[in-house]
Amino acid sequence: MTAASHDAKTPDRAALKKVALGTPAGFLAFGFGSGLSPFAPGTLGTLVAVPFACALKTLEPSWYSAVLLLAFALGVALCTRISKHLGVHDHGGIVWDEMVGYWLAVALVPNQWQWLLAAFVLFRFFDILKPWPIRQLDKKVSGGFGIMIDDVAAGLYTLAVLFVAQNW
């Protein structure tokens, strides 16, 4: 359960749509609109990240790393701005963090559907379950950095599991 589900002043659907579809920052933060899904927006946001991951996987590793770092920095700024605008920390519709976490999760695996699917399932598992220290990061770190860091940690857990599986 995220901090967003504890906030009493969750914006109504019309206000969310206005932010998610009416501003460039909202459009990115809401994963090109996928975060507006009333059912499992984080999962849908991760699904939207898959084709982008396939494109990123065509880059040289140094460029992939640079794009990941830029996406993380952009995410901190986007998540800070949109969460302040909505008045809700880590609103469930903000899914840029899931997208970047997934891109990190697939960084070292082959660009094959089996690996991308395994990364998807594992990433969602770790993002939802939030094993130590992900849950602590989710609860104790605030702002855009806090929104991003727990999904980066879930991506690192996934990356580690897939690295071991790949080299077993």
MODELLER restraints for C-alpha pairs under 7 A, 6 or more apart:
rsr = mdl.restraints
at = mdl.atoms
rsr.add(forms.Gaussian(group=physical.xy_distance, feature=features.Distance(at['CA:3:A'], at['CA:89:A']), mean=6.33, stdev=0.5))
rsr.add(forms.Gaussian(group=physical.xy_distance, feature=features.Distance(at['CA:3:A'], at['CA:90:A']), mean=6.22, stdev=0.5))
rsr.add(forms.Gaussian(group=physical.xy_distance, feature=features.Distance(at['CA:4:A'], at['CA:88:A']), mean=5.99, stdev=0.5))
rsr.add(forms.Gaussian(group=physical.xy_distance, feature=features.Distance(at['CA:4:A'], at['CA:89:A']), mean=5.63, stdev=0.5))
rsr.add(forms.Gaussian(group=physical.xy_distance, feature=features.Distance(at['CA:4:A'], at['CA:90:A']), mean=5.27, stdev=0.5))
rsr.add(forms.Gaussian(group=physical.xy_distance, feature=features.Distance(at['CA:4:A'], at['CA:91:A']), mean=4.65, stdev=0.5))
rsr.add(forms.Gaussian(group=physical.xy_distance, feature=features.Distance(at['CA:4:A'], at['CA:92:A']), mean=6.37, stdev=0.5))
rsr.add(forms.Gaussian(group=physical.xy_distance, feature=features.Distance(at['CA:7:A'], at['CA:88:A']), mean=6.40, stdev=0.5))
rsr.add(forms.Gaussian(group=physical.xy_distance, feature=features.Distance(at['CA:10:A'], at['CA:88:A']), mean=6.49, stdev=0.5))
rsr.add(forms.Gaussian(group=physical.xy_distance, feature=features.Distance(at['CA:11:A'], at['CA:86:A']), mean=6.54, stdev=0.5))
rsr.add(forms.Gaussian(group=physical.xy_distance, feature=features.Distance(at['CA:19:A'], at['CA:26:A']), mean=5.24, stdev=0.5))
rsr.add(forms.Gaussian(group=physical.xy_distance, feature=features.Distance(at['CA:20:A'], at['CA:26:A']), mean=4.26, stdev=0.5))
rsr.add(forms.Gaussian(group=physical.xy_distance, feature=features.Distance(at['CA:20:A'], at['CA:27:A']), mean=4.70, stdev=0.5))
rsr.add(forms.Gaussian(group=physical.xy_distance, feature=features.Distance(at['CA:20:A'], at['CA:30:A']), mean=5.62, stdev=0.5))
rsr.add(forms.Gaussian(group=physical.xy_distance, feature=features.Distance(at['CA:20:A'], at['CA:33:A']), mean=6.09, stdev=0.5))
rsr.add(forms.Gaussian(group=physical.xy_distance, feature=features.Distance(at['CA:21:A'], at['CA:27:A']), mean=5.27, stdev=0.5))
rsr.add(forms.Gaussian(group=physical.xy_distance, feature=features.Distance(at['CA:21:A'], at['CA:33:A']), mean=6.52, stdev=0.5))
rsr.add(forms.Gaussian(group=physical.xy_distance, feature=features.Distance(at['CA:25:A'], at['CA:78:A']), mean=5.80, stdev=0.5))
rsr.add(forms.Gaussian(group=physical.xy_distance, feature=features.Distance(at['CA:26:A'], at['CA:82:A']), mean=6.30, stdev=0.5))
rsr.add(forms.Gaussian(group=physical.xy_distance, feature=features.Distance(at['CA:27:A'], at['CA:33:A']), mean=6.07, stdev=0.5))
rsr.add(forms.Gaussian(group=physical.xy_distance, feature=features.Distance(at['CA:28:A'], at['CA:96:A']), mean=6.61, stdev=0.5))
rsr.add(forms.Gaussian(group=physical.xy_distance, feature=features.Distance(at['CA:29:A'], at['CA:78:A']), mean=5.95, stdev=0.5))
rsr.add(forms.Gaussian(group=physical.xy_distance, feature=features.Distance(at['CA:29:A'], at['CA:79:A']), mean=6.38, stdev=0.5))
rsr.add(forms.Gaussian(group=physical.xy_distance, feature=features.Distance(at['CA:29:A'], at['CA:94:A']), mean=5.21, stdev=0.5))
rsr.add(forms.Gaussian(group=physical.xy_distance, feature=features.Distance(at['CA:29:A'], at['CA:95:A']), mean=5.98, stdev=0.5))
rsr.add(forms.Gaussian(group=physical.xy_distance, feature=features.Distance(at['CA:29:A'], at['CA:96:A']), mean=4.87, stdev=0.5))
rsr.add(forms.Gaussian(group=physical.xy_distance, feature=features.Distance(at['CA:30:A'], at['CA:36:A']), mean=6.93, stdev=0.5))
rsr.add(forms.Gaussian(group=physical.xy_distance, feature=features.Distance(at['CA:30:A'], at['CA:93:A']), mean=5.72, stdev=0.5))
rsr.add(forms.Gaussian(group=physical.xy_distance, feature=features.Distance(at['CA:30:A'], at['CA:94:A']), mean=4.72, stdev=0.5))
rsr.add(forms.Gaussian(group=physical.xy_distance, feature=features.Distance(at['CA:30:A'], at['CA:95:A']), mean=5.36, stdev=0.5))
rsr.add(forms.Gaussian(group=physical.xy_distance, feature=features.Distance(at['CA:30:A'], at['CA:96:A']), mean=6.40, stdev=0.5))
rsr.add(forms.Gaussian(group=physical.xy_distance, feature=features.Distance(at['CA:31:A'], at['CA:45:A']), mean=5.67, stdev=0.5))
rsr.add(forms.Gaussian(group=physical.xy_distance, feature=features.Distance(at['CA:31:A'], at['CA:95:A']), mean=5.51, stdev=0.5))
rsr.add(forms.Gaussian(group=physical.xy_distance, feature=features.Distance(at['CA:31:A'], at['CA:96:A']), mean=5.57, stdev=0.5))
rsr.add(forms.Gaussian(group=physical.xy_distance, feature=features.Distance(at['CA:34:A'], at['CA:41:A']), mean=6.41, stdev=0.5))
rsr.add(forms.Gaussian(group=physical.xy_distance, feature=features.Distance(at['CA:34:A'], at['CA:44:A']), mean=5.98, stdev=0.5))
rsr.add(forms.Gaussian(group=physical.xy_distance, feature=features.Distance(at['CA:34:A'], at['CA:45:A']), mean=5.45, stdev=0.5))
rsr.add(forms.Gaussian(group=physical.xy_distance, feature=features.Distance(at['CA:35:A'], at['CA:41:A']), mean=4.71, stdev=0.5))
rsr.add(forms.Gaussian(group=physical.xy_distance, feature=features.Distance(at['CA:35:A'], at['CA:42:A']), mean=6.80, stdev=0.5))
rsr.add(forms.Gaussian(group=physical.xy_distance, feature=features.Distance(at['CA:35:A'], at['CA:45:A']), mean=6.08, stdev=0.5))
rsr.add(forms.Gaussian(group=physical.xy_distance, feature=features.Distance(at['CA:35:A'], at['CA:93:A']), mean=3.99, stdev=0.5))
rsr.add(forms.Gaussian(group=physical.xy_distance, feature=features.Distance(at['CA:35:A'], at['CA:94:A']), mean=5.89, stdev=0.5))
rsr.add(forms.Gaussian(group=physical.xy_distance, feature=features.Distance(at['CA:35:A'], at['CA:95:A']), mean=5.81, stdev=0.5))
rsr.add(forms.Gaussian(group=physical.xy_distance, feature=features.Distance(at['CA:36:A'], at['CA:93:A']), mean=5.68, stdev=0.5))
rsr.add(forms.Gaussian(group=physical.xy_distance, feature=features.Distance(at['CA:41:A'], at['CA:92:A']), mean=6.71, stdev=0.5))
rsr.add(forms.Gaussian(group=physical.xy_distance, feature=features.Distance(at['CA:41:A'], at['CA:93:A']), mean=5.91, stdev=0.5))
rsr.add(forms.Gaussian(group=physical.xy_distance, feature=features.Distance(at['CA:42:A'], at['CA:92:A']), mean=6.96, stdev=0.5))
rsr.add(forms.Gaussian(group=physical.xy_distance, feature=features.Distance(at['CA:42:A'], at['CA:95:A']), mean=5.72, stdev=0.5))
rsr.add(forms.Gaussian(group=physical.xy_distance, feature=features.Distance(at['CA:42:A'], at['CA:98:A']), mean=6.40, stdev=0.5))
rsr.add(forms.Gaussian(group=physical.xy_distance, feature=features.Distance(at['CA:43:A'], at['CA:124:A']), mean=6.80, stdev=0.5))
rsr.add(forms.Gaussian(group=physical.xy_distance, feature=features.Distance(at['CA:45:A'], at['CA:95:A']), mean=5.40, stdev=0.5))
rsr.add(forms.Gaussian(group=physical.xy_distance, feature=features.Distance(at['CA:45:A'], at['CA:98:A']), mean=6.46, stdev=0.5))
rsr.add(forms.Gaussian(group=physical.xy_distance, feature=features.Distance(at['CA:45:A'], at['CA:99:A']), mean=6.32, stdev=0.5))
rsr.add(forms.Gaussian(group=physical.xy_distance, feature=features.Distance(at['CA:46:A'], at['CA:98:A']), mean=5.56, stdev=0.5))
rsr.add(forms.Gaussian(group=physical.xy_distance, feature=features.Distance(at['CA:46:A'], at['CA:99:A']), mean=5.25, stdev=0.5))
rsr.add(forms.Gaussian(group=physical.xy_distance, feature=features.Distance(at['CA:46:A'], at['CA:102:A']), mean=6.53, stdev=0.5))
rsr.add(forms.Gaussian(group=physical.xy_distance, feature=features.Distance(at['CA:49:A'], at['CA:99:A']), mean=4.98, stdev=0.5))
rsr.add(forms.Gaussian(group=physical.xy_distance, feature=features.Distance(at['CA:49:A'], at['CA:102:A']), mean=6.95, stdev=0.5))
rsr.add(forms.Gaussian(group=physical.xy_distance, feature=features.Distance(at['CA:53:A'], at['CA:103:A']), mean=5.58, stdev=0.5))
rsr.add(forms.Gaussian(group=physical.xy_distance, feature=features.Distance(at['CA:54:A'], at['CA:111:A']), mean=6.41, stdev=0.5))
rsr.add(forms.Gaussian(group=physical.xy_distance, feature=features.Distance(at['CA:56:A'], at['CA:64:A']), mean=6.22, stdev=0.5))
rsr.add(forms.Gaussian(group=physical.xy_distance, feature=features.Distance(at['CA:57:A'], at['CA:111:A']), mean=6.32, stdev=0.5))
rsr.add(forms.Gaussian(group=physical.xy_distance, feature=features.Distance(at['CA:68:A'], at['CA:100:A']), mean=6.99, stdev=0.5))
rsr.add(forms.Gaussian(group=physical.xy_distance, feature=features.Distance(at['CA:71:A'], at['CA:100:A']), mean=6.57, stdev=0.5))
rsr.add(forms.Gaussian(group=physical.xy_distance, feature=features.Distance(at['CA:72:A'], at['CA:100:A']), mean=6.58, stdev=0.5))
rsr.add(forms.Gaussian(group=physical.xy_distance, feature=features.Distance(at['CA:75:A'], at['CA:96:A']), mean=6.31, stdev=0.5))
rsr.add(forms.Gaussian(group=physical.xy_distance, feature=features.Distance(at['CA:75:A'], at['CA:97:A']), mean=6.58, stdev=0.5))
rsr.add(forms.Gaussian(group=physical.xy_distance, feature=features.Distance(at['CA:75:A'], at['CA:148:A']), mean=6.74, stdev=0.5))
rsr.add(forms.Gaussian(group=physical.xy_distance, feature=features.Distance(at['CA:76:A'], at['CA:144:A']), mean=4.30, stdev=0.5))
rsr.add(forms.Gaussian(group=physical.xy_distance, feature=features.Distance(at['CA:76:A'], at['CA:145:A']), mean=5.05, stdev=0.5))
rsr.add(forms.Gaussian(group=physical.xy_distance, feature=features.Distance(at['CA:76:A'], at['CA:148:A']), mean=6.36, stdev=0.5))
rsr.add(forms.Gaussian(group=physical.xy_distance, feature=features.Distance(at['CA:77:A'], at['CA:144:A']), mean=6.25, stdev=0.5))
rsr.add(forms.Gaussian(group=physical.xy_distance, feature=features.Distance(at['CA:79:A'], at['CA:144:A']), mean=4.58, stdev=0.5))
rsr.add(forms.Gaussian(group=physical.xy_distance, feature=features.Distance(at['CA:79:A'], at['CA:147:A']), mean=6.72, stdev=0.5))
rsr.add(forms.Gaussian(group=physical.xy_distance, feature=features.Distance(at['CA:80:A'], at['CA:143:A']), mean=5.50, stdev=0.5))
rsr.add(forms.Gaussian(group=physical.xy_distance, feature=features.Distance(at['CA:80:A'], at['CA:144:A']), mean=4.04, stdev=0.5))
rsr.add(forms.Gaussian(group=physical.xy_distance, feature=features.Distance(at['CA:83:A'], at['CA:89:A']), mean=5.26, stdev=0.5))
rsr.add(forms.Gaussian(group=physical.xy_distance, feature=features.Distance(at['CA:83:A'], at['CA:90:A']), mean=6.30, stdev=0.5))
rsr.add(forms.Gaussian(group=physical.xy_distance, feature=features.Distance(at['CA:83:A'], at['CA:91:A']), mean=6.79, stdev=0.5))
rsr.add(forms.Gaussian(group=physical.xy_distance, feature=features.Distance(at['CA:90:A'], at['CA:147:A']), mean=5.70, stdev=0.5))
rsr.add(forms.Gaussian(group=physical.xy_distance, feature=features.Distance(at['CA:97:A'], at['CA:147:A']), mean=6.77, stdev=0.5))
rsr.add(forms.Gaussian(group=physical.xy_distance, feature=features.Distance(at['CA:97:A'], at['CA:148:A']), mean=4.91, stdev=0.5))
rsr.add(forms.Gaussian(group=physical.xy_distance, feature=features.Distance(at['CA:97:A'], at['CA:151:A']), mean=5.87, stdev=0.5))
rsr.add(forms.Gaussian(group=physical.xy_distance, feature=features.Distance(at['CA:98:A'], at['CA:151:A']), mean=5.86, stdev=0.5))
rsr.add(forms.Gaussian(group=physical.xy_distance, feature=features.Distance(at['CA:101:A'], at['CA:151:A']), mean=4.99, stdev=0.5))
rsr.add(forms.Gaussian(group=physical.xy_distance, feature=features.Distance(at['CA:101:A'], at['CA:152:A']), mean=4.70, stdev=0.5))
rsr.add(forms.Gaussian(group=physical.xy_distance, feature=features.Distance(at['CA:101:A'], at['CA:154:A']), mean=6.72, stdev=0.5))
rsr.add(forms.Gaussian(group=physical.xy_distance, feature=features.Distance(at['CA:101:A'], at['CA:155:A']), mean=4.64, stdev=0.5))
rsr.add(forms.Gaussian(group=physical.xy_distance, feature=features.Distance(at['CA:102:A'], at['CA:123:A']), mean=6.55, stdev=0.5))
rsr.add(forms.Gaussian(group=physical.xy_distance, feature=features.Distance(at['CA:102:A'], at['CA:155:A']), mean=5.81, stdev=0.5))
rsr.add(forms.Gaussian(group=physical.xy_distance, feature=features.Distance(at['CA:104:A'], at['CA:155:A']), mean=5.50, stdev=0.5))
rsr.add(forms.Gaussian(group=physical.xy_distance, feature=features.Distance(at['CA:104:A'], at['CA:156:A']), mean=6.94, stdev=0.5))
rsr.add(forms.Gaussian(group=physical.xy_distance, feature=features.Distance(at['CA:105:A'], at['CA:119:A']), mean=6.20, stdev=0.5))
rsr.add(forms.Gaussian(group=physical.xy_distance, feature=features.Distance(at['CA:105:A'], at['CA:123:A']), mean=6.98, stdev=0.5))
rsr.add(forms.Gaussian(group=physical.xy_distance, feature=features.Distance(at['CA:105:A'], at['CA:155:A']), mean=4.37, stdev=0.5))
rsr.add(forms.Gaussian(group=physical.xy_distance, feature=features.Distance(at['CA:105:A'], at['CA:156:A']), mean=6.14, stdev=0.5))
rsr.add(forms.Gaussian(group=physical.xy_distance, feature=features.Distance(at['CA:105:A'], at['CA:158:A']), mean=5.39, stdev=0.5))
rsr.add(forms.Gaussian(group=physical.xy_distance, feature=features.Distance(at['CA:105:A'], at['CA:159:A']), mean=4.59, stdev=0.5))
rsr.add(forms.Gaussian(group=physical.xy_distance, feature=features.Distance(at['CA:106:A'], at['CA:116:A']), mean=6.62, stdev=0.5))
rsr.add(forms.Gaussian(group=physical.xy_distance, feature=features.Distance(at['CA:106:A'], at['CA:119:A']), mean=6.24, stdev=0.5))
rsr.add(forms.Gaussian(group=physical.xy_distance, feature=features.Distance(at['CA:106:A'], at['CA:159:A']), mean=6.56, stdev=0.5))
rsr.add(forms.Gaussian(group=physical.xy_distance, feature=features.Distance(at['CA:108:A'], at['CA:163:A']), mean=6.98, stdev=0.5))
rsr.add(forms.Gaussian(group=physical.xy_distance, feature=features.Distance(at['CA:109:A'], at['CA:115:A']), mean=6.35, stdev=0.5))
rsr.add(forms.Gaussian(group=physical.xy_distance, feature=features.Distance(at['CA:119:A'], at['CA:158:A']), mean=6.35, stdev=0.5))
rsr.add(forms.Gaussian(group=physical.xy_distance, feature=features.Distance(at['CA:122:A'], at['CA:158:A']), mean=5.75, stdev=0.5))
rsr.add(forms.Gaussian(group=physical.xy_distance, feature=features.Distance(at['CA:123:A'], at['CA:154:A']), mean=5.97, stdev=0.5))
rsr.add(forms.Gaussian(group=physical.xy_distance, feature=features.Distance(at['CA:123:A'], at['CA:155:A']), mean=5.98, stdev=0.5))
rsr.add(forms.Gaussian(group=physical.xy_distance, feature=features.Distance(at['CA:123:A'], at['CA:158:A']), mean=5.54, stdev=0.5))
rsr.add(forms.Gaussian(group=physical.xy_distance, feature=features.Distance(at['CA:126:A'], at['CA:154:A']), mean=5.23, stdev=0.5))
rsr.add(forms.Gaussian(group=physical.xy_distance, feature=features.Distance(at['CA:127:A'], at['CA:151:A']), mean=6.27, stdev=0.5))
rsr.add(forms.Gaussian(group=physical.xy_distance, feature=features.Distance(at['CA:127:A'], at['CA:154:A']), mean=5.40, stdev=0.5))
rsr.add(forms.Gaussian(group=physical.xy_distance, feature=features.Distance(at['CA:134:A'], at['CA:150:A']), mean=5.21, stdev=0.5))
rsr.add(forms.Gaussian(group=physical.xy_distance, feature=features.Distance(at['CA:134:A'], at['CA:153:A']), mean=6.12, stdev=0.5))
rsr.add(forms.Gaussian(group=physical.xy_distance, feature=features.Distance(at['CA:134:A'], at['CA:154:A']), mean=6.91, stdev=0.5))
rsr.add(forms.Gaussian(group=physical.xy_distance, feature=features.Distance(at['CA:137:A'], at['CA:146:A']), mean=6.88, stdev=0.5))
rsr.add(forms.Gaussian(group=physical.xy_distance, feature=features.Distance(at['CA:137:A'], at['CA:149:A']), mean=6.95, stdev=0.5))
rsr.add(forms.Gaussian(group=physical.xy_distance, feature=features.Distance(at['CA:137:A'], at['CA:150:A']), mean=5.68, stdev=0.5))
rsr.add(forms.Gaussian(group=physical.xy_distance, feature=features.Distance(at['CA:138:A'], at['CA:146:A']), mean=6.44, stdev=0.5))
rsr.add(forms.Gaussian(group=physical.xy_distance, feature=features.Distance(at['CA:138:A'], at['CA:150:A']), mean=5.49, stdev=0.5))
